[in-house]
């Protein structure tokens, strides 16, 4: 499921709000495939936040970003899920 996260800085900044990819409850490889699809629709410099409950996502997202050349900005363990912020390069 893709969502655009509204941001107060949107009116102050010309860049669009980060896209949210909610891949919670989906197993590998779905979270990374959904992240890839979202990034394909973006321009360089735009960001996406991926939410997932897949325990292997930490390894998979890092490997995907390394291979594809995107920048992993942040990884957070939120207890019941992981959150990744990725910038398209």
C-alpha positions as CSV (number, residue, x, y, z in Angstrom):
1,X,0.0,0.0,0.0
2,X,1.5,3.4,-1.0
3,X,0.6,6.6,0.8
4,X,1.9,10.1,0.7
5,X,2.8,11.5,4.1
6,X,1.6,15.1,4.5
7,X,4.2,17.4,5.9
8,X,4.0,20.9,7.3
9,X,7.3,21.7,5.5
10,X,5.7,20.9,2.2
11,X,4.4,24.4,1.7
12,X,7.9,25.7,2.6
13,X,9.8,23.2,0.5
14,X,9.3,22.5,-3.2
15,X,10.0,18.8,-2.8
16,X,7.0,16.5,-2.4
17,X,6.3,14.7,0.9
18,X,8.0,11.3,1.4
19,X,6.1,8.4,0.0
20,X,5.0,5.7,2.5
21,X,5.2,2.1,1.6
22,X,3.4,0.0,4.1
23,X,4.6,-3.6,3.7
24,X,3.8,-4.8,7.2
25,X,2.7,-8.4,7.4
26,X,4.2,-9.1,4.0
27,X,7.0,-11.7,3.6
28,X,10.2,-11.5,1.7
29,X,10.7,-10.4,-1.1
30,X,7.5,-8.3,-1.2
31,X,8.8,-5.3,1.0
32,X,11.8,-4.8,-1.2
33,X,9.8,-5.3,-4.4
34,X,7.3,-2.6,-3.2
35,X,10.2,-0.3,-2.3
36,X,11.7,-0.8,-5.8
37,X,8.4,0.0,-7.5
38,X,7.9,3.2,-5.4
39,X,11.5,4.4,-6.2
40,X,11.0,3.8,-9.9
41,X,8.2,6.5,-9.8
42,X,10.3,9.0,-8.0
43,X,12.9,11.6,-9.1
44,X,16.4,11.7,-7.7
45,X,16.4,13.3,-4.2
46,X,12.9,12.2,-3.3
47,X,12.4,9.9,-0.3
48,X,10.4,6.9,0.6
49,X,9.6,5.4,4.0
50,X,9.2,1.6,4.1
51,X,7.4,-0.1,7.0
52,X,7.8,-3.8,7.3
53,X,7.5,-6.7,9.8
54,X,9.9,-8.9,7.7
55,X,12.8,-9.7,10.0
56,X,15.1,-10.1,6.9
57,X,14.3,-6.6,5.6
58,X,17.3,-5.1,7.3
59,X,19.7,-7.2,5.2
60,X,17.5,-7.1,2.1
61,X,17.0,-3.3,2.1
62,X,20.7,-2.6,2.6
63,X,21.6,-5.0,-0.2
64,X,19.0,-3.5,-2.5
65,X,20.2,0.1,-1.9
66,X,23.8,-0.9,-2.4
67,X,23.1,-2.7,-5.7
68,X,20.7,-0.1,-7.0
69,X,22.7,2.9,-5.9
70,X,20.0,4.4,-3.6
71,X,20.9,5.9,-0.2
72,X,19.6,4.3,2.9
73,X,19.2,7.3,5.2
74,X,17.7,5.7,8.3
75,X,16.7,2.3,9.8
76,X,14.6,2.2,13.0
77,X,13.4,-0.7,14.9
78,X,10.0,0.4,16.1
79,X,9.3,-2.7,18.2
80,X,6.6,-4.4,16.2
81,X,8.0,-3.3,12.8
82,X,11.1,-1.8,11.1
83,X,11.1,1.6,9.4
84,X,13.5,2.5,6.6
85,X,14.0,5.9,4.9
86,X,15.5,5.7,1.5
87,X,16.5,8.5,-1.0
88,X,16.4,7.9,-4.7
89,X,19.7,8.8,-6.3
